[in-house]
Amino acid sequence: MIGPLDPLRDYLRELLGEGFVLVGLGNPLAADDGFGHWVARRLSPLKTHKFKAVAAGVWLERLRLPNEPVVLVDTVRVDREPGTLVVVKEPRLGPDRGSHGPPPDELMDVRLLIGFVPVKSGFGPMSPEAKSVADAVVRVVRDVVLEGTEGPTDRGLRGSAALHRERQKSAQTTRGSVRPL
């Protein structure tokens, strides 16, 4: 069950005005615990002057961030159905935060928490539900970051349609100089 994607989009737009760092937490080898890490890895090629993504894994205390607003992505243990996306603006993360070391709000300016209620625990791949929700989060973040720009700033994030357009432009500029055999 995917949760509040529209509020997520609105919150991200607000934060993008001053810029933010998306920090993904979790162990990529531990099933759904890797949710945050997976999201950040997929977004890390996308860098603008107002956005960057960092896959911190489980070592948050080793992360050195400039004094920028942070969007934290991680699995969460809350009273919601497994597979649910939870979005919390201005979260209060206490000392019982979990296994990732000191509470994130002691180390950085956490403005938004994007949480996923895990379906699967233990070692192994992420559940299909976690991957589906992670894909949706990646799409929303990417769309918000790229709004009003000419398009992706990194080839790693371009879809086949963007590459096809680029090839067409390239072919138009070289027509006449290259002849088929």
N, C-alpha and C positions, 0 to 999 in steps of 0.2 A: 504494500500500500504506500504509494508516494504521497507525501504530505504537501505542505504549503509552498509550491513553486512560485506562485505569483507574489506572495509577500517576500520570498527570497529575492526575486528579481528586483522588487522595489527597494529593499534594504541595500542590495549591492549597488544600485544606481546612486543612492544617497552617499554611500562610502566612496564611490569612485570619484566624486567631486574632489576629495582631498587625497585620494589614492589609498591603496591598501595592499597588504601582503596576505596571501592565502597560505596558511600553514596546515599541512596534512599530517595527522598523527596516526600511529598504529603500526603493528607488525605485519608486513606484507606476506609473511609465511603462516599467519595465524587466522585463517578463514576471514570472517567478516571484520575482525579487528584491523585488517589492512585497508578498510574503506577510505579513511582520510588520506593515507599515504597514496593509495591508488588514484584518487581524485587529483591530488597535487602533482603527481607524476605526469598525468595526462595533460595538465595545464602548464607545467613548467616551461615548455618551449615558448609559450605566449608571454612576451615581456613588452610592456609599454612603460612610459614614464610615470604611469599611475597604477601599475599592476605588476606583481610578480607572484609566482607560486613556489613554495618550498616544501618538499617532501621530507619532513623531519624524522620520520620513522618513530622510534620510541625514545629518542634522545633529545627531547625538547630543551633540557638545560644546557646543551652544547650549542644551541642555536643562538647566534648573535644577530639581532635585528636592529636596524635603526629605529628611532622612535616614531614608528608609523602605526596606524590602525591595523589590527589583525583580524582576519576572518579565520576562525579555527574550524577544521573539519576532522571529525573523529566519530567513533562509535560511542553511544551513550547508553547508560542503564537507567531507564525511566519507565514509569508505569504506562507504557504504550504497547500496541501490538508489534511483534517482531516484523521487521521490514519497513517500518514507518520512518519517514524523514521528519526530523524535528529541527525547527529553526528558532533560535532564541536571540533576540536583540539585547545587547548589554548583559551578557550572562554573568552570574556570580558563581564562580568555580571555587569550591571550598577545598580544605586540606584533604578531604577524603576523595579527591579527584580520581585516584586510580594508580596504575602502575607506571605512568609516564614521568615520574619524578615530581618536582615541586608543582604546585598549581600554576597553570599557564598565566593566570592574571597577576601572579607575582613577578613574572618574567617579561610580560609584554602587555600592550594595550588591546585587550580582546574586546572587539566591538560586536562581533556576531559569531554565534556558534551554529554550525551546520552539523547536526548529529544524525546518526543512523542507528536505529535499534536493531542489534544483530539478530540474525536468523540462525546462524551457524557459528559454533565456537570450536576451539581446538585447532590443531595444525591441519593445513590443507588449503585448497583454493577457496576463494570467496564464493558465497552462494549466488545463484542466478539472480535472486532478489536484490542482493547488495550491488551486483554489477549493473543491474537495470537502473537502480536509484542513482548510483554513481555516474552512470552515463547521462542521466537527466540533469544532475547537478553540474557536470562538466559543460553540457550544452547551454544551460542557463548562464553560468559564469562567463563562458566564452562569448555568448551573444551580447551580454551586458558590456563586457570589456571592449568588444569590437563595434558597438553602436556608434555611428557617426564617423567611423574611420573608413578608409578605402578598402579595408579587408584585413585578413590575417597578416601579421608582421613576421611570421615564421613559416617556412615551408612545411615544417612538421605538423602544422595544424590545418593545412589546406586540404579541402576535400577534393574529390575527383572533378567536380564541376569547376572549381577555381583553377585547377591545373589545366583542364580542358580549355578554358577561356585564355589562359596564359599561352598555351601552345598555339591557339588560333591567332592571337596577336603576334606571336613570334613568326608564324607562318606567313602572315600578311606582310610583315616587314621584310621578309626574305624572298618573297615571290619575285620571280624574274631572275634572281641571282642563282637559284638552284633549279636545275632541270632534271626531271626523271629520266632514267636510262631506258 
